[in-house]
Amino acid sequence: MRDRWEPGQLVVSTAGRDRGRFYLVLEKAPDNRVCVADGEMRRVANPKRKNEKHLMPCLEVNAAINQKIRAGHRVTDQEIRAALKGIAGNQTGFSAAGDCPELLLTD
């Protein structure tokens, strides 16, 4: 069984000022928290620690970033931005937003 929070996994914030913002998971932190970054407002050097209840996990995991984190190598903000940019164009290993159908809803 796959862990719910994989490094490199695409997630979207469902609560807080950053609601609707895409992130990639960097690691599972203690206290039901997940460290996430988007490479812009939340950089790898200072990731956002979000309560896992306030994140919606998507099925897709960016394989390159996942392997890099698991190997103990450093991931750059540029790599995270490129991976997130590929969400719309399906260019970096993510499938279309169909894995997160709730993203298509607007308030």
Buried (B, 14 or more C-beta within 10 A) or exposed (E): EEEEBBBBBBBBBBEEEBEEBBBBBBBBBEEEBBBBBBBEEBBBEEBBBBEBEBBBBBEBBBEBBBEBBEEEEEBEBEBBBBBBEBBEEEEBBBEEBEBBEEBEEEE
